[in-house]
Protein backbone atom coordinates (compact mmCIF):
# COMPACT_ATOMS: atom_id res chain seq x y z
CA UNK A 1 0.00 0.00 0.00
CA UNK A 2 1.27 3.47 -0.79
CA UNK A 3 2.70 5.43 2.14
CA UNK A 4 0.72 8.43 0.91
CA UNK A 5 -2.62 6.75 1.50
CA UNK A 6 -4.56 8.97 3.90
CA UNK A 7 -5.94 7.29 7.07
CA UNK A 8 -9.41 8.73 6.46
CA UNK A 9 -9.44 7.11 3.05
CA UNK A 10 -8.66 3.75 4.67
CA UNK A 11 -11.56 4.22 7.06
CA UNK A 12 -13.85 5.08 4.16
CA UNK A 13 -12.74 2.01 2.21
CA UNK A 14 -13.26 -0.20 5.24
CA UNK A 15 -16.79 1.09 5.72
CA UNK A 16 -17.52 0.80 2.02
CA UNK A 17 -16.36 -2.80 1.86
CA UNK A 18 -18.54 -3.65 4.87
CA UNK A 19 -21.56 -1.93 3.41
CA UNK A 20 -23.90 -4.67 2.33
CA UNK A 21 -26.86 -4.23 0.05
CA UNK A 22 -29.30 -5.88 2.42
CA UNK A 23 -32.79 -4.63 1.80
CA UNK A 24 -34.76 -4.61 5.03
CA UNK A 25 -38.48 -5.34 4.88
CA UNK A 26 -41.09 -4.41 7.45
CA UNK A 27 -43.12 -7.05 9.20
CA UNK A 28 -46.56 -7.34 7.62
CA UNK A 29 -49.63 -7.40 9.87
CA UNK A 30 -51.23 -10.73 10.67
CA UNK A 31 -54.49 -11.45 8.88
CA UNK A 32 -57.24 -13.65 10.30
CA UNK A 33 -60.03 -15.73 8.82
CA UNK A 34 -63.54 -14.36 8.73
CA UNK A 35 -66.14 -16.31 10.78
CA UNK A 36 -67.54 -18.16 7.75
CA UNK A 37 -64.19 -19.76 6.76
CA UNK A 38 -63.82 -23.51 6.90
CA UNK A 39 -61.58 -24.52 9.76
CA UNK A 40 -58.29 -26.23 8.97
CA UNK A 41 -56.05 -28.00 11.51
CA UNK A 42 -53.00 -25.96 12.46
CA UNK A 43 -50.36 -28.66 12.01
CA UNK A 44 -48.64 -28.70 8.63
CA UNK A 45 -49.73 -31.91 6.93
CA UNK A 46 -53.52 -31.56 7.39
CA UNK A 47 -53.28 -27.97 6.15
CA UNK A 48 -51.27 -29.00 3.14
CA UNK A 49 -53.68 -31.73 2.08
CA UNK A 50 -56.98 -30.25 3.21
CA UNK A 51 -59.54 -29.67 0.43
CA UNK A 52 -60.23 -26.27 2.00
CA UNK A 53 -56.68 -25.03 1.50
CA UNK A 54 -55.98 -22.45 -1.21
CA UNK A 55 -52.59 -23.21 -2.76
CA UNK A 56 -50.54 -20.39 -4.30
CA UNK A 57 -47.25 -21.01 -6.13
CA UNK A 58 -44.65 -18.37 -6.91
CA UNK A 59 -40.98 -18.30 -7.80
CA UNK A 60 -38.67 -16.57 -5.37
CA UNK A 61 -35.37 -14.88 -6.14
CA UNK A 62 -33.34 -11.96 -4.87
CA UNK A 63 -33.90 -9.78 -7.91
CA UNK A 64 -37.69 -9.84 -7.58
CA UNK A 65 -38.03 -10.32 -3.82
CA UNK A 66 -39.47 -6.83 -3.34
CA UNK A 67 -42.20 -7.60 -5.85
CA UNK A 68 -42.86 -10.99 -4.25
CA UNK A 69 -43.30 -9.40 -0.84
CA UNK A 70 -45.86 -6.98 -2.23
CA UNK A 71 -47.72 -9.76 -4.04
CA UNK A 72 -47.90 -11.91 -0.89
CA UNK A 73 -49.20 -8.99 1.17
CA UNK A 74 -51.87 -8.20 -1.42
CA UNK A 75 -53.07 -11.82 -1.50
CA UNK A 76 -53.40 -11.96 2.29
CA UNK A 77 -54.93 -8.51 2.68
CA UNK A 78 -57.77 -9.17 0.26
CA UNK A 79 -58.48 -12.77 1.24
CA UNK A 80 -61.53 -13.60 3.34
CA UNK A 81 -59.72 -16.73 4.62
CA UNK A 82 -56.01 -15.79 4.70
CA UNK A 83 -55.16 -18.47 7.26
CA UNK A 84 -56.32 -21.11 4.80
CA UNK A 85 -53.71 -20.13 2.21
CA UNK A 86 -50.55 -22.18 1.73
CA UNK A 87 -47.77 -20.57 -0.30
CA UNK A 88 -45.37 -22.69 -2.32
CA UNK A 89 -42.17 -20.85 -3.25
CA UNK A 90 -39.80 -22.29 -5.84
CA UNK A 91 -36.29 -20.84 -5.46
CA UNK A 92 -32.87 -21.43 -6.94
CA UNK A 93 -30.61 -23.36 -4.61
CA UNK A 94 -28.25 -20.35 -4.49
CA UNK A 95 -30.91 -18.20 -2.77
CA UNK A 96 -30.77 -20.03 0.55
CA UNK A 97 -31.55 -17.02 2.77
CA UNK A 98 -34.86 -16.10 1.12
CA UNK A 99 -36.77 -18.36 3.51
CA UNK A 100 -35.58 -16.27 6.45
CA UNK A 101 -36.53 -13.01 4.76
CA UNK A 102 -40.06 -14.25 4.12
CA UNK A 103 -40.35 -15.52 7.70
CA UNK A 104 -39.28 -12.17 9.14
CA UNK A 105 -41.83 -10.16 7.17
CA UNK A 106 -44.58 -12.79 7.41
CA UNK A 107 -43.99 -14.67 10.69
CA UNK A 108 -47.44 -16.26 10.57
CA UNK A 109 -47.38 -17.23 6.90
CA UNK A 110 -47.95 -20.85 5.97
CA UNK A 111 -45.39 -21.59 3.30
CA UNK A 112 -42.89 -24.06 1.90
CA UNK A 113 -39.75 -23.43 -0.13
CA UNK A 114 -38.66 -25.86 -2.84
CA UNK A 115 -35.16 -25.67 -4.29
CA UNK A 116 -35.09 -25.64 -8.07
CA UNK A 117 -31.88 -26.83 -9.69
CA UNK A 118 -31.02 -24.59 -12.62
CA UNK A 119 -29.27 -27.49 -14.31
CA UNK A 120 -32.58 -29.33 -14.64
CA UNK A 121 -33.71 -26.94 -17.36
CA UNK A 122 -30.68 -24.87 -18.45
CA UNK A 123 -29.81 -27.37 -21.20
CA UNK A 124 -33.21 -26.70 -22.81
CA UNK A 125 -33.16 -22.91 -22.72
CA UNK A 126 -32.60 -20.99 -25.96
CA UNK A 127 -31.64 -17.33 -26.02
CA UNK A 128 -34.60 -15.00 -26.46
CA UNK A 129 -35.17 -11.37 -27.35
CA UNK A 130 -34.88 -10.36 -23.68
CA UNK A 131 -32.08 -11.75 -21.53
CA UNK A 132 -34.28 -11.52 -18.41
CA UNK A 133 -36.51 -14.22 -19.91
CA UNK A 134 -33.65 -16.72 -20.12
CA UNK A 135 -33.21 -17.28 -16.38
CA UNK A 136 -33.82 -20.95 -15.49
CA UNK A 137 -36.22 -19.96 -12.69
CA UNK A 138 -38.57 -18.51 -15.31
CA UNK A 139 -39.22 -22.10 -16.38
CA UNK A 140 -40.01 -23.40 -12.88
CA UNK A 141 -43.77 -23.13 -13.53
CA UNK A 142 -43.36 -25.99 -16.00
CA UNK A 143 -42.27 -28.29 -13.16
CA UNK A 144 -44.81 -27.46 -10.43
CA UNK A 145 -46.58 -30.81 -10.80
CA UNK A 146 -43.42 -32.67 -9.85
CA UNK A 147 -42.12 -30.16 -7.31
CA UNK A 148 -45.28 -29.80 -5.21
CA UNK A 149 -46.58 -32.68 -3.04
CA UNK A 150 -48.99 -35.04 -4.79
CA UNK A 151 -51.80 -34.23 -2.36
CA UNK A 152 -51.85 -30.69 -3.82
CA UNK A 153 -54.45 -31.06 -6.57
CA UNK A 154 -54.94 -27.46 -7.71
CA UNK A 155 -52.69 -24.43 -7.50
CA UNK A 156 -52.82 -20.78 -8.54
CA UNK A 157 -49.53 -19.70 -10.09
CA UNK A 158 -48.66 -15.99 -9.75
CA UNK A 159 -45.78 -13.91 -11.06
CA UNK A 160 -43.88 -11.64 -8.67
CA UNK A 161 -44.72 -8.34 -10.40
CA UNK A 162 -48.42 -8.17 -9.55
CA UNK A 163 -50.86 -7.38 -6.76
CA UNK A 164 -54.36 -8.67 -6.10
CA UNK A 165 -57.20 -6.38 -5.09
CA UNK A 166 -59.76 -9.18 -4.78
CA UNK A 167 -60.17 -12.48 -2.94
CA UNK A 168 -57.93 -15.14 -4.44
CA UNK A 169 -60.45 -17.82 -3.44
CA UNK A 170 -62.62 -16.59 -6.33
CA UNK A 171 -59.80 -17.23 -8.79
CA UNK A 172 -59.01 -20.61 -7.24
CA UNK A 173 -62.63 -21.69 -7.71
CA UNK A 174 -62.44 -21.25 -11.50
CA UNK A 175 -64.24 -24.10 -13.27
CA UNK A 176 -61.89 -26.11 -15.48
CA UNK A 177 -64.59 -28.18 -17.16
CA UNK A 178 -64.18 -31.84 -17.95
CA UNK A 179 -60.75 -31.78 -19.56
CA UNK A 180 -58.90 -28.46 -19.24
CA UNK A 181 -55.58 -28.63 -17.44
CA UNK A 182 -55.30 -24.93 -16.75
CA UNK A 183 -57.31 -21.72 -16.75
CA UNK A 184 -56.16 -18.20 -17.59
CA UNK A 185 -57.51 -15.00 -19.14
CA UNK A 186 -57.31 -15.23 -22.95
CA UNK A 187 -56.61 -12.34 -25.31
CA UNK A 188 -57.84 -13.33 -28.75
CA UNK A 189 -57.28 -9.85 -30.22
CA UNK A 190 -53.52 -10.22 -29.83
CA UNK A 191 -51.49 -11.13 -32.91
CA UNK A 192 -50.96 -14.79 -32.12
CA UNK A 193 -48.74 -15.44 -35.14
CA UNK A 194 -46.11 -12.99 -33.87
CA UNK A 195 -45.11 -15.36 -31.07
CA UNK A 196 -43.62 -17.82 -33.56
CA UNK A 197 -41.02 -17.48 -36.30
CA UNK A 198 -41.56 -17.75 -40.08
CA UNK A 199 -39.75 -21.08 -39.82
CA UNK A 200 -42.60 -22.37 -37.68
CA UNK A 201 -45.44 -21.10 -39.86
CA UNK A 202 -43.83 -22.22 -43.13
CA UNK A 203 -43.49 -25.81 -41.92
CA UNK A 204 -46.87 -27.58 -42.23
CA UNK A 205 -45.88 -30.31 -39.78
CA UNK A 206 -45.43 -27.58 -37.16
CA UNK A 207 -48.12 -25.02 -38.00
CA UNK A 208 -50.78 -27.75 -38.12
CA UNK A 209 -50.27 -28.03 -34.37
CA UNK A 210 -53.02 -25.44 -33.99
CA UNK A 211 -55.42 -27.00 -36.50
CA UNK A 212 -58.89 -27.32 -35.00
CA UNK A 213 -57.94 -25.17 -32.01
CA UNK A 214 -59.07 -21.60 -31.50
CA UNK A 215 -55.63 -20.64 -30.28
CA UNK A 216 -55.40 -17.33 -28.42
CA UNK A 217 -52.63 -15.65 -26.48
CA UNK A 218 -52.72 -16.02 -22.71
CA UNK A 219 -50.30 -14.71 -20.10
CA UNK A 220 -48.61 -17.43 -18.03
CA UNK A 221 -48.09 -15.07 -15.08
CA UNK A 222 -51.57 -15.89 -13.75
CA UNK A 223 -52.80 -19.46 -14.11
CA UNK A 224 -55.04 -21.91 -12.28
CA UNK A 225 -53.56 -25.38 -12.77
CA UNK A 226 -55.11 -28.79 -12.18
CA UNK A 227 -52.00 -30.65 -11.06
CA UNK A 228 -53.67 -34.07 -11.18
CA UNK A 229 -54.52 -33.64 -14.87
CA UNK A 230 -51.07 -32.21 -15.55
CA UNK A 231 -49.42 -35.24 -13.97
CA UNK A 232 -51.72 -37.71 -15.72
CA UNK A 233 -51.01 -36.15 -19.13
CA UNK A 234 -47.27 -35.67 -18.47
CA UNK A 235 -47.48 -32.12 -19.75
CA UNK A 236 -43.99 -31.27 -18.53
CA UNK A 237 -42.63 -33.72 -21.12
CA UNK A 238 -44.83 -32.18 -23.83
CA UNK A 239 -43.44 -28.71 -23.09
CA UNK A 240 -39.88 -30.02 -22.99
CA UNK A 241 -40.33 -31.61 -26.43
CA UNK A 242 -41.04 -28.18 -27.93
CA UNK A 243 -38.07 -26.69 -26.08
CA UNK A 244 -35.80 -29.38 -27.51
CA UNK A 245 -37.09 -28.64 -31.01
CA UNK A 246 -36.49 -24.94 -30.43
CA UNK A 247 -32.84 -25.68 -29.69
CA UNK A 248 -32.54 -27.28 -33.13
CA UNK A 249 -34.48 -24.94 -35.41
CA UNK A 250 -35.67 -21.80 -33.54
CA UNK A 251 -39.44 -21.72 -33.88
CA UNK A 252 -40.16 -18.93 -31.37
CA UNK A 253 -38.48 -15.96 -29.66
CA UNK A 254 -39.93 -15.27 -26.22
CA UNK A 255 -38.66 -17.51 -23.45
CA UNK A 256 -41.00 -19.81 -21.53
CA UNK A 257 -44.31 -18.52 -22.98
CA UNK A 258 -44.41 -20.08 -26.49
CA UNK A 259 -44.12 -23.72 -25.31
CA UNK A 260 -47.18 -23.13 -23.12
CA UNK A 261 -49.02 -21.68 -26.10
CA UNK A 262 -48.04 -24.66 -28.26
CA UNK A 263 -49.34 -27.16 -25.72
CA UNK A 264 -52.37 -25.38 -24.25
CA UNK A 265 -53.61 -22.51 -26.46
CA UNK A 266 -57.16 -23.17 -27.54
CA UNK A 267 -57.64 -25.79 -24.82
CA UNK A 268 -57.75 -23.73 -21.65
CA UNK A 269 -60.63 -22.74 -19.41
CA UNK A 270 -61.41 -19.02 -19.70
CA UNK A 271 -60.93 -16.57 -16.85
CA UNK A 272 -62.35 -13.05 -16.77
CA UNK A 273 -59.84 -10.40 -17.84
CA UNK A 274 -60.25 -8.68 -14.48
CA UNK A 275 -57.87 -11.35 -13.11
CA UNK A 276 -54.93 -10.27 -15.24
CA UNK A 277 -54.72 -6.60 -16.07
CA UNK A 278 -51.33 -7.25 -17.64
CA UNK A 279 -48.76 -5.16 -19.49
CA UNK A 280 -48.65 -2.40 -16.87
CA UNK A 281 -44.85 -2.48 -16.88
CA UNK A 282 -44.81 -0.79 -20.27
CA UNK A 283 -41.35 0.18 -21.40
CA UNK A 284 -39.07 1.54 -18.69
CA UNK A 285 -36.45 2.71 -21.15
CA UNK A 286 -38.67 4.90 -23.30
CA UNK A 287 -40.86 6.04 -20.43
CA UNK A 288 -43.95 4.38 -21.89
CA UNK A 289 -46.74 4.07 -19.33
CA UNK A 290 -49.77 1.84 -19.78
CA UNK A 291 -53.40 2.36 -18.82
CA UNK A 292 -55.79 -0.22 -17.46
CA UNK A 293 -57.81 -2.30 -19.90
CA UNK A 294 -61.54 -1.50 -19.89
CA UNK A 295 -63.60 -3.26 -17.25
CA UNK A 296 -63.34 -4.35 -13.64
CA UNK A 297 -60.01 -5.03 -11.91
CA UNK A 298 -59.13 -7.89 -9.54
CA UNK A 299 -55.41 -8.22 -10.31
CA UNK A 300 -52.86 -5.68 -11.56
CA UNK A 301 -49.86 -7.14 -13.38
CA UNK A 302 -46.73 -5.11 -14.21
CA UNK A 303 -45.56 -7.48 -16.94
CA UNK A 304 -43.20 -5.82 -19.39
CA UNK A 305 -39.80 -4.22 -19.02
CA UNK A 306 -40.72 -1.63 -16.40
CA UNK A 307 -41.32 -2.55 -12.76
CA UNK A 308 -43.09 -0.22 -10.33
CA UNK A 309 -40.44 -0.41 -7.61
CA UNK A 310 -37.68 0.59 -10.06
CA UNK A 311 -39.66 3.57 -11.35
CA UNK A 312 -40.62 4.66 -7.84
CA UNK A 313 -36.97 4.51 -6.72
CA UNK A 314 -35.94 6.55 -9.75
CA UNK A 315 -38.68 9.10 -8.96
CA UNK A 316 -40.13 8.49 -12.44
CA UNK A 317 -43.29 6.51 -11.67
CA UNK A 318 -46.11 5.79 -14.04
CA UNK A 319 -49.56 6.79 -12.70
CA UNK A 320 -50.59 3.19 -12.00
CA UNK A 321 -47.45 2.55 -9.94
CA UNK A 322 -49.24 4.39 -7.12
CA UNK A 323 -51.56 1.36 -6.88
CA UNK A 324 -48.57 -0.91 -6.18
CA UNK A 325 -46.85 1.36 -3.65
CA UNK A 326 -49.16 0.62 -0.64
CA UNK A 327 -48.06 -3.04 -0.73
CA UNK A 328 -44.34 -2.24 -0.73
CA UNK A 329 -42.73 -3.58 2.46
CA UNK A 330 -39.25 -2.23 1.77
CA UNK A 331 -37.95 -0.33 4.77
CA UNK A 332 -34.46 0.84 3.79
CA UNK A 333 -32.18 -0.33 1.00
CA UNK A 334 -28.85 -0.07 2.80
CA UNK A 335 -27.58 -1.14 6.22
CA UNK A 336 -24.14 -1.49 7.74
CA UNK A 337 -23.13 -4.91 9.03
CA UNK A 338 -22.83 -4.81 12.79
CORSULJO-V735578 format. One record per residue. N is the residue number from 1. OMEGA is omega in whole degrees, 0 to 359 (* if undefined). Layout:
BEGIN
n=N omega=OMEGA
n=N omega=OMEGA
END
This chain:
BEGIN
n=1 omega=181
n=2 omega=179
n=3 omega=183
n=4 omega=181
n=5 omega=184
n=6 omega=180
n=7 omega=181
n=8 omega=177
n=9 omega=177
n=10 omega=179
n=11 omega=179
n=12 omega=180
n=13 omega=179
n=14 omega=179
n=15 omega=181
n=16 omega=182
n=17 omega=179
n=18 omega=177
n=19 omega=184
n=20 omega=174
n=21 omega=185
n=22 omega=182
n=23 omega=180
n=24 omega=182
n=25 omega=178
n=26 omega=173
n=27 omega=179
n=28 omega=176
n=29 omega=177
n=30 omega=181
n=31 omega=186
n=32 omega=178
n=33 omega=171
n=34 omega=186
n=35 omega=184
n=36 omega=180
n=37 omega=174
n=38 omega=181
n=39 omega=179
n=40 omega=178
n=41 omega=186
n=42 omega=179
n=43 omega=195
n=44 omega=189
n=45 omega=177
n=46 omega=178
n=47 omega=183
n=48 omega=188
n=49 omega=181
n=50 omega=177
n=51 omega=180
n=52 omega=181
n=53 omega=173
n=54 omega=183
n=55 omega=179
n=56 omega=178
n=57 omega=177
n=58 omega=168
n=59 omega=185
n=60 omega=174
n=61 omega=186
n=62 omega=185
n=63 omega=184
n=64 omega=183
n=65 omega=180
n=66 omega=177
n=67 omega=179
n=68 omega=179
n=69 omega=180
n=70 omega=180
n=71 omega=179
n=72 omega=180
n=73 omega=182
n=74 omega=179
n=75 omega=182
n=76 omega=186
n=77 omega=184
n=78 omega=179
n=79 omega=175
n=80 omega=180
n=81 omega=185
n=82 omega=180
n=83 omega=178
n=84 omega=181
n=85 omega=174
n=86 omega=178
n=87 omega=177
n=88 omega=183
n=89 omega=176
n=90 omega=186
n=91 omega=173
n=92 omega=183
n=93 omega=180
n=94 omega=181
n=95 omega=188
n=96 omega=184
n=97 omega=182
n=98 omega=178
n=99 omega=181
n=100 omega=181
n=101 omega=177
n=102 omega=182
n=103 omega=181
n=104 omega=181
n=105 omega=181
n=106 omega=186
n=107 omega=181
n=108 omega=184
n=109 omega=173
n=110 omega=183
n=111 omega=175
n=112 omega=177
n=113 omega=180
n=114 omega=181
n=115 omega=181
n=116 omega=179
n=117 omega=180
n=118 omega=183
n=119 omega=182
n=120 omega=182
n=121 omega=186
n=122 omega=180
n=123 omega=184
n=124 omega=187
n=125 omega=174
n=126 omega=178
n=127 omega=181
n=128 omega=183
n=129 omega=178
n=130 omega=184
n=131 omega=181
n=132 omega=181
n=133 omega=186
n=134 omega=180
n=135 omega=181
n=136 omega=183
n=137 omega=176
n=138 omega=183
n=139 omega=184
n=140 omega=181
n=141 omega=178
n=142 omega=188
n=143 omega=183
n=144 omega=183
n=145 omega=179
n=146 omega=181
n=147 omega=183
n=148 omega=179
n=149 omega=184
n=150 omega=178
n=151 omega=173
n=152 omega=187
n=153 omega=181
n=154 omega=181
n=155 omega=171
n=156 omega=177
n=157 omega=180
n=158 omega=170
n=159 omega=183
n=160 omega=183
n=161 omega=182
n=162 omega=171
n=163 omega=175
n=164 omega=174
n=165 omega=181
n=166 omega=183
n=167 omega=182
n=168 omega=178
n=169 omega=178
n=170 omega=179
n=171 omega=180
n=172 omega=184
n=173 omega=179
n=174 omega=179
n=175 omega=180
n=176 omega=180
n=177 omega=185
n=178 omega=188
n=179 omega=184
n=180 omega=179
n=181 omega=180
n=182 omega=178
n=183 omega=179
n=184 omega=174
n=185 omega=179
n=186 omega=180
n=187 omega=187
n=188 omega=177
n=189 omega=179
n=190 omega=179
n=191 omega=186
n=192 omega=184
n=193 omega=184
n=194 omega=181
n=195 omega=181
n=196 omega=186
n=197 omega=174
n=198 omega=177
n=199 omega=179
n=200 omega=187
n=201 omega=181
n=202 omega=180
n=203 omega=184
n=204 omega=181
n=205 omega=177
n=206 omega=184
n=207 omega=178
n=208 omega=175
n=209 omega=184
n=210 omega=180
n=211 omega=180
n=212 omega=179
n=213 omega=174
n=214 omega=187
n=215 omega=177
n=216 omega=175
n=217 omega=167
n=218 omega=183
n=219 omega=184
n=220 omega=178
n=221 omega=177
n=222 omega=181
n=223 omega=168
n=224 omega=188
n=225 omega=171
n=226 omega=186
n=227 omega=177
n=228 omega=179
n=229 omega=178
n=230 omega=181
n=231 omega=182
n=232 omega=181
n=233 omega=180
n=234 omega=185
n=235 omega=174
n=236 omega=179
n=237 omega=180
n=238 omega=178
n=239 omega=180
n=240 omega=178
n=241 omega=178
n=242 omega=178
n=243 omega=178
n=244 omega=177
n=245 omega=178
n=246 omega=179
n=247 omega=184
n=248 omega=188
n=249 omega=174
n=250 omega=182
n=251 omega=177
n=252 omega=186
n=253 omega=194
n=254 omega=166
n=255 omega=189
n=256 omega=183
n=257 omega=186
n=258 omega=178
n=259 omega=176
n=260 omega=178
n=261 omega=181
n=262 omega=184
n=263 omega=192
n=264 omega=186
n=265 omega=182
n=266 omega=181
n=267 omega=181
n=268 omega=177
n=269 omega=184
n=270 omega=175
n=271 omega=180
n=272 omega=182
n=273 omega=179
n=274 omega=184
n=275 omega=171
n=276 omega=173
n=277 omega=191
n=278 omega=178
n=279 omega=184
n=280 omega=178
n=281 omega=180
n=282 omega=181
n=283 omega=184
n=284 omega=187
n=285 omega=180
n=286 omega=177
n=287 omega=183
n=288 omega=178
n=289 omega=181
n=290 omega=174
n=291 omega=176
n=292 omega=171
n=293 omega=178
n=294 omega=176
n=295 omega=183
n=296 omega=183
n=297 omega=172
n=298 omega=181
n=299 omega=178
n=300 omega=188
n=301 omega=181
n=302 omega=174
n=303 omega=187
n=304 omega=186
n=305 omega=184
n=306 omega=177
n=307 omega=187
n=308 omega=182
n=309 omega=179
n=310 omega=181
n=311 omega=178
n=312 omega=179
n=313 omega=180
n=314 omega=182
n=315 omega=177
n=316 omega=185
n=317 omega=167
n=318 omega=182
n=319 omega=183
n=320 omega=178
n=321 omega=178
n=322 omega=178
n=323 omega=177
n=324 omega=189
n=325 omega=182
n=326 omega=181
n=327 omega=183
n=328 omega=181
n=329 omega=182
n=330 omega=182
n=331 omega=178
n=332 omega=185
n=333 omega=184
n=334 omega=173
n=335 omega=174
n=336 omega=174
n=337 omega=178
n=338 omega=*
END
